[in-house]
Amino acid sequence: LDVTTDLQAFALVVTAEPYYAVRQPSNVVVLENVVREDTKGTTEAMNTKYELLERGGYIPSGYKFDPVVLNTHLPLEFFEARNAVKVDGYATSKHIDRKPMIAVAREAVQTAEDARAITVQKIEQERLANERQAAANAQAQTQAQADDATRQKEQAQSDQARAEFAKAQAESDTARAQLAKTQAESDVVNAQTAKAQAESETARAQADAANAKADSDKALADSQASSANALSAAQADAEQSRLAAQQAQLSVQQAETDKAAMRTRLSEQLNTILQTRDSARGLIVSMSDVLFDTGKYSLKPGAREKLAKVAGILLAYPGLDIAVGGYTDNVGGDAMNQRLSENRAGSVRDYLVQQGVATNSVTARGFGNSLAVATNDNAAGRQQNRRVELVVSGEAIGSPANATTGSLQ
């Protein structure tokens, strides 16, 4: 057959079995569709399920098939009519013996048996498939439960490890703070010893001055008794006044020297922990924004450790005032920056109070993006502007005459 069609969908089924006995086709291929290069349209694949009998599943009926030879000069209806006459003659022939009929019957029985065998085989295949699927589902469920238990166990172990690490970190911070506090107290004792020694030297100088005054008075009395010279008495009084003024000036200078030494020592101690500079308002201790999470005001562990050391040092110098100021860059809105600077300054103040610094000696204030110390046009400048400053001042450390002006106005 050589057939073409313009139809969008076309199918032709050809079987190798007699039409009256076909219940299920065999796997004998007698015809295939061929898609030519000039074929229009597309070929669509379809998922179908079918059962085929093996080759030879049908038993020949014994009928000798006489193929029709087409003649292009005669119409197709002529051959169809002649074939119908042959079929009718065979069906109505009186000379048909019993063997062909028995063969047909046997063929029908064989077809039924084949159908039964296929059905039994299909049922067995479905049973095996169901068993395999059930086993796979059970194994998957067991594996899922095991995986879930493993995840829960790993999560519990991870939580316990984090808790133990946090506890160890807190204990380490406390130990470092205690060490810093002890060191600061030792420095205070040394300072007090130095101060006592200086006071002893001052007292000795005052005693020497008093002895000198007594000698001067005695000399004056002797002079008055011997010569009653009023001019000599006036000169003695002037000398006494000069010596007293000189002694007072020495005391003031000694006190200023002690304050300057204490201020220098405190600045050096703070500078070993955080960058510290001297200013007319006091010692300015700077904290960069890397000690905070981005956009947050909670202190990182490293920041808490440094502040604990700072608090230990400040506790060794009673009477100091600490002003905490928070600053940001110009990224973001003014209200957000103001709030962030206030929260960061408040966090530092609260932590210092927790470490023992007197509440009434610590204040906190936020300045937002004002009072920048560098340009906000590049990342390096903006990082310098994001900071928290501690201004440490008080009568105990005085103020230098040549100090620089800090950021906090």
C-alpha positions as CSV (number, residue, x, y, z in Angstrom):
1,L,0.0,0.0,0.0
2,D,1.2,3.5,-0.8
3,V,-1.2,6.0,0.8
4,T,-1.0,9.8,1.4
5,T,-3.5,12.1,2.9
6,D,-4.1,15.7,3.7
7,L,-5.9,15.0,6.9
8,Q,-4.5,16.4,10.2
9,A,-4.8,13.1,12.0
10,F,-4.7,9.7,10.2
11,A,-4.3,6.1,11.3
12,L,-4.5,2.8,9.5
13,V,-4.7,-0.5,11.4
14,V,-3.6,-3.6,9.5
15,T,-3.6,-7.0,11.2
16,A,-2.3,-10.4,10.1
17,E,-5.3,-12.2,11.6
18,P,-8.7,-13.1,10.1
19,Y,-11.2,-10.3,11.0
20,Y,-13.7,-12.6,12.7
21,A,-11.1,-14.0,15.1
22,V,-9.3,-10.9,16.2
23,R,-9.6,-10.3,19.9
24,Q,-6.0,-9.2,20.5
25,P,-3.4,-8.5,17.8
26,S,-0.1,-10.3,17.5
27,N,3.4,-8.7,17.5
28,V,3.8,-9.4,13.7
29,V,4.5,-6.0,12.1
30,V,3.0,-5.8,8.6
31,L,2.9,-2.1,8.1
32,E,4.7,1.1,9.4
33,N,4.1,4.8,8.9
34,V,6.9,6.7,7.1
35,V,7.3,10.4,7.6
36,R,8.7,11.9,4.4
37,E,10.9,15.0,4.3
38,D,8.1,17.0,2.6
39,T,5.5,15.9,5.1
40,K,3.8,18.9,6.7
41,G,2.9,19.1,10.3
42,T,4.4,17.4,13.3
43,T,4.5,13.9,14.8
44,E,3.2,13.6,18.3
45,A,4.3,10.8,20.6
46,M,1.5,9.2,22.6
47,N,1.7,7.0,25.7
48,T,-0.4,3.9,25.1
49,K,-0.8,0.6,26.9
50,Y,-1.5,-2.6,25.0
51,E,-1.0,-6.3,25.1
52,L,0.3,-8.4,22.1
53,L,0.3,-12.1,21.5
54,E,3.6,-13.7,20.6
55,R,4.2,-14.6,17.0
56,G,2.5,-17.9,16.2
57,G,-0.2,-17.4,18.8
58,Y,-2.8,-17.9,16.1
59,I,-3.3,-21.3,14.5
60,P,-3.8,-21.3,10.7
61,S,-7.3,-22.3,9.7
62,G,-6.2,-24.3,6.7
63,Y,-7.9,-21.9,4.3
64,K,-5.8,-21.3,1.2
65,F,-5.7,-17.6,0.7
66,D,-5.8,-16.5,-2.9
67,P,-4.5,-12.9,-3.1
68,V,-6.2,-10.5,-5.4
69,V,-4.1,-9.1,-8.2
70,L,-5.2,-5.6,-9.0
71,N,-5.6,-4.5,-12.6
72,T,-5.5,-0.8,-13.1
73,H,-7.8,-1.1,-16.1
74,L,-10.6,-2.4,-14.0
75,P,-12.4,-0.6,-11.2
76,L,-11.8,-1.5,-7.6
77,E,-15.5,-2.5,-7.1
78,F,-15.0,-5.3,-9.6
79,F,-12.3,-7.0,-7.5
80,E,-14.3,-6.4,-4.3
81,A,-17.3,-8.2,-5.8
82,R,-15.2,-11.1,-7.0
83,N,-13.6,-11.5,-3.6
84,A,-17.1,-11.4,-1.9
85,V,-18.3,-14.2,-4.2
86,K,-15.3,-16.3,-3.2
87,V,-15.8,-15.7,0.5
88,D,-19.5,-16.5,0.1
89,G,-18.7,-19.6,-1.8
90,Y,-16.3,-20.8,0.8
91,A,-18.7,-20.1,3.7
92,T,-21.7,-21.9,2.0
93,S,-19.8,-24.8,0.4
94,K,-21.3,-28.2,1.3
95,H,-17.9,-29.9,0.8
96,I,-16.4,-28.3,3.8
97,D,-15.1,-31.0,6.0
98,R,-14.9,-30.9,9.8
99,K,-11.2,-30.3,10.1
100,P,-11.3,-26.6,9.2
101,M,-14.1,-26.1,11.6
102,I,-12.3,-27.9,14.4
103,A,-9.2,-25.9,13.6
104,V,-11.2,-22.7,14.0
105,A,-12.7,-23.9,17.3
106,R,-9.2,-24.9,18.5
107,E,-8.0,-21.5,17.5
108,A,-10.8,-19.8,19.6
109,V,-9.9,-22.0,22.5
110,Q,-6.2,-21.1,22.1
111,T,-7.2,-17.4,21.9
112,A,-9.1,-17.7,25.2
113,E,-6.2,-19.5,26.9
114,D,-3.8,-16.9,25.6
115,A,-6.0,-14.2,27.1
116,R,-6.2,-16.1,30.4
117,A,-2.4,-16.5,30.5
118,I,-1.9,-12.8,29.8
119,T,-4.4,-11.9,32.5
120,V,-2.7,-14.1,35.1
121,Q,0.7,-12.7,34.0
122,K,-0.6,-9.2,34.3
123,I,-2.1,-9.8,37.8
124,E,1.2,-11.3,39.0
125,Q,3.2,-8.4,37.6
126,E,0.8,-5.9,39.4
127,R,1.2,-7.9,42.6
128,L,5.0,-7.8,42.4
129,A,4.9,-4.1,41.5
130,N,2.7,-3.4,44.5
131,E,5.0,-5.3,46.8
132,R,8.1,-3.5,45.5
133,Q,6.3,-0.1,45.9
134,A,5.2,-1.0,49.5
135,A,8.8,-2.0,50.4
136,A,10.2,1.1,48.8
137,N,7.7,3.3,50.7
138,A,8.5,1.5,54.0
139,Q,12.2,1.9,53.4
140,A,11.8,5.6,52.5
141,Q,9.7,6.2,55.7
142,T,12.3,4.5,57.8
143,Q,15.1,6.5,56.3
144,A,13.1,9.7,56.7
145,Q,12.6,8.9,60.4
146,A,16.3,8.1,60.8
147,D,17.3,11.3,59.1
148,D,14.9,13.3,61.2
149,A,16.3,11.7,64.4
150,T,19.8,12.4,63.3
151,R,19.0,16.1,62.5
152,Q,17.4,16.5,65.9
153,K,20.4,15.0,67.6
154,E,22.8,17.2,65.7
155,Q,20.7,20.3,66.5
156,A,20.7,19.4,70.2
157,Q,24.5,18.9,70.2
158,S,24.9,22.2,68.3
159,D,22.7,24.1,70.7
160,Q,24.6,22.6,73.7
161,A,28.0,23.5,72.1
162,R,26.9,27.1,71.5
163,A,25.6,27.4,75.1
164,E,28.9,26.0,76.5
165,F,30.9,28.4,74.2
166,A,28.8,31.4,75.4
167,K,29.3,30.4,79.0
168,A,33.1,30.0,78.5
169,Q,33.2,33.3,76.7
170,A,31.4,35.1,79.6
171,E,33.7,33.5,82.2
172,S,36.7,34.6,80.1
173,D,35.3,38.2,79.8
174,T,34.8,38.3,83.6
175,A,38.3,37.0,84.3
176,R,39.8,39.6,82.0
177,A,37.8,42.4,83.5
178,Q,38.9,41.2,87.0
179,L,42.5,41.2,85.9
180,A,42.2,44.7,84.4
181,K,40.6,45.9,87.6
182,T,43.4,44.4,89.8
183,Q,46.0,46.0,87.6
184,A,44.2,49.4,87.8
185,E,44.0,49.1,91.6
186,S,47.7,48.4,91.7
187,D,48.4,51.4,89.6
188,V,46.3,53.5,92.0
189,V,48.2,52.2,95.0
190,N,51.4,53.2,93.2
191,A,50.0,56.6,92.4
192,Q,49.0,57.1,96.0
193,T,52.4,56.1,97.2
194,A,54.0,58.6,94.8
195,K,51.6,61.2,96.0
196,A,52.4,60.5,99.7
197,Q,56.1,60.7,98.9
198,A,55.5,64.0,97.1
199,E,53.5,65.3,100.1
200,S,56.4,64.2,102.4
201,E,58.8,66.2,100.3
202,T,56.5,69.2,100.4
203,A,56.2,68.9,104.2
204,R,60.0,68.7,104.5
205,A,60.3,71.7,102.3
206,Q,57.7,73.5,104.5
207,A,59.7,72.5,107.6
208,D,62.8,73.9,106.1
209,A,61.0,77.0,105.3
210,A,59.7,77.3,108.8
211,N,63.2,76.8,110.2
212,A,64.4,79.4,107.8
213,K,61.7,81.7,109.0
214,A,62.6,81.0,112.6
215,D,66.2,81.8,111.9
216,S,65.1,84.9,110.1
217,D,62.9,85.9,113.0
218,K,65.7,85.3,115.5
219,A,68.1,87.2,113.3
220,L,65.6,90.0,113.1
221,A,65.1,90.0,116.8
222,D,68.8,90.1,117.4
223,S,69.1,92.9,114.9
224,Q,66.3,94.8,116.5
225,A,67.7,94.2,119.9
226,S,71.1,95.3,118.9
227,S,70.4,98.1,116.6
228,A,66.6,98.7,116.6
229,N,66.9,99.3,112.9
230,A,63.4,99.6,111.4
231,L,64.7,99.3,107.9
232,S,66.1,95.8,108.7
233,A,62.8,94.7,110.2
234,A,60.9,95.8,107.0
235,Q,63.4,93.9,104.9
236,A,63.0,90.8,107.0
237,D,59.2,91.0,106.6
238,A,59.5,91.3,102.9
239,E,61.8,88.3,102.8
240,Q,59.4,86.3,104.9
241,S,56.5,87.2,102.5
242,R,58.6,86.3,99.5
243,L,59.5,82.9,101.0
244,A,55.8,82.2,101.8
245,A,54.7,83.1,98.3
246,Q,57.5,80.9,96.8
247,Q,56.4,78.0,99.0
248,A,52.7,78.4,97.9
249,Q,53.8,78.4,94.3
250,L,55.8,75.3,94.8
251,S,52.8,73.5,96.3
252,V,50.5,74.5,93.4
253,Q,53.1,73.4,90.9
254,Q,53.5,70.1,92.7
255,A,49.7,69.5,92.7
256,E,49.6,70.3,88.9
257,T,52.5,68.0,88.3
258,D,50.7,65.2,90.2
259,K,47.6,65.7,88.2
260,A,49.5,65.8,84.9
261,A,51.3,62.5,85.8
262,M,48.0,60.9,86.8
263,R,46.4,62.1,83.5
264,T,49.3,60.8,81.5
265,R,49.3,57.4,83.2
266,L,45.5,57.1,82.7
267,S,45.8,58.0,79.1
268,E,48.5,55.4,78.5
269,Q,46.4,52.7,80.3
270,L,43.4,53.5,78.2
271,N,45.4,53.7,75.0
272,T,46.5,50.1,75.4
273,I,42.9,49.0,75.0
274,L,41.3,51.6,72.7
275,Q,42.6,54.6,70.8
276,T,42.9,57.5,73.3
277,R,43.8,61.2,72.7
278,D,44.1,64.2,75.1
279,S,41.9,67.2,74.6
280,A,40.8,70.3,76.5
281,R,37.6,68.5,77.6
282,G,39.4,65.4,78.8
283,L,40.7,62.1,77.6
284,I,38.8,61.0,74.5
285,V,38.5,57.2,74.1
286,S,37.3,56.2,70.6
287,M,35.4,53.0,69.7
288,S,35.0,52.2,65.9
289,D,31.8,50.8,64.5
290,V,33.4,47.4,63.9
291,L,32.6,46.7,67.6
292,F,28.9,46.8,66.7
293,D,26.9,44.7,64.2
294,T,26.0,46.6,61.0
295,G,23.0,48.9,61.7
296,K,22.7,47.5,65.3
297,Y,23.5,48.8,68.7
298,S,24.2,45.5,70.5
299,L,27.9,45.1,71.6
300,K,30.0,42.4,70.1
301,P,31.9,40.1,72.4
302,G,35.2,41.9,71.5
303,A,33.6,45.3,72.4
304,R,32.4,43.9,75.8
305,E,35.9,42.7,76.6
306,K,37.5,46.0,75.8
307,L,34.8,48.0,77.8
308,A,35.3,45.6,80.8
309,K,39.0,46.5,80.8
310,V,38.2,50.2,80.5
311,A,35.7,50.0,83.4
312,G,38.4,48.3,85.5
313,I,40.8,51.1,84.9
314,L,38.2,53.9,85.5
315,L,37.2,52.3,88.8
316,A,40.8,52.9,90.1
317,Y,40.4,56.7,89.6
318,P,37.5,57.9,91.8
319,G,35.8,61.1,91.0
320,L,36.0,60.9,87.2
321,D,33.2,61.9,84.9
322,I,32.5,59.9,81.7
323,A,30.5,61.4,78.8
324,V,29.5,58.8,76.1
325,G,28.8,60.2,72.6
326,G,27.5,58.3,69.6
327,Y,28.1,59.3,66.0
328,T,27.1,58.0,62.5
329,D,27.9,58.8,58.9
330,N,25.4,60.4,56.5
331,V,24.1,57.2,55.0
332,G,20.4,56.8,55.7
333,G,17.8,59.3,57.2
334,D,18.7,61.8,59.9
335,A,16.1,60.3,62.3
336,M,17.4,56.8,61.8
337,N,21.0,57.9,62.4
338,Q,20.0,60.0,65.4
339,R,18.3,57.0,67.0
340,L,21.1,54.6,66.1
341,S,23.7,56.9,67.7
342,E,21.6,57.3,70.9
343,N,21.1,53.6,71.2
344,R,24.8,52.8,70.7
345,A,25.8,55.4,73.3
346,G,23.2,54.0,75.7
347,S,24.5,50.5,75.2
348,V,28.1,51.6,76.2
349,R,26.8,53.5,79.2
350,D,24.7,50.6,80.4
351,Y,27.6,48.1,80.1
352,L,30.0,50.4,82.0
353,V,27.4,50.7,84.8
354,Q,27.1,46.9,84.8
355,Q,30.9,46.7,85.3
356,G,30.7,48.8,88.5
357,V,31.1,52.4,87.2
358,A,28.9,54.8,89.3
359,T,25.6,55.6,87.5
360,N,25.7,59.3,88.3
361,S,29.2,59.6,86.8
362,V,28.2,58.3,83.3
363,T,26.1,60.2,80.7
364,A,25.1,59.2,77.2
365,R,24.1,61.3,74.2
366,G,23.6,60.7,70.5
367,F,24.7,63.2,67.8
368,G,23.6,61.4,64.6
369,N,25.7,62.3,61.5
370,S,26.8,65.7,62.8
371,L,30.3,66.5,64.0
372,A,32.0,64.3,61.4
373,V,35.8,63.9,61.8
374,A,36.3,62.9,58.1
375,T,34.6,63.2,54.7
376,N,31.5,61.1,54.0
377,D,32.4,60.9,50.3
378,N,34.3,57.6,50.6
379,A,34.1,54.4,52.6
380,A,37.2,55.1,54.7
381,G,35.9,58.5,55.8
382,R,32.4,57.1,56.6
383,Q,34.0,54.4,58.7
384,Q,35.8,57.0,60.8
385,N,32.6,58.9,61.3
386,R,30.8,55.8,62.6
387,R,32.1,55.8,66.2
388,V,31.4,56.0,69.9
389,E,33.6,58.3,72.1
390,L,34.1,58.3,75.8
391,V,35.2,61.7,77.2
392,V,36.9,61.1,80.6
393,S,37.4,64.3,82.7
394,G,37.6,65.3,86.4
395,E,39.5,67.4,88.9
396,A,41.7,64.4,89.7
397,I,43.4,64.5,86.3
398,G,43.1,68.2,85.5
399,S,43.3,69.5,82.0
400,P,46.4,70.3,79.8
401,A,46.9,73.8,78.4
402,N,47.8,72.6,74.9
403,A,45.2,69.8,74.5
404,T,43.3,69.4,71.1
405,T,39.6,69.9,70.8
406,G,37.5,66.7,70.5
407,S,34.4,65.9,68.5
408,L,31.9,66.3,71.2
409,Q,30.7,69.9,71.3
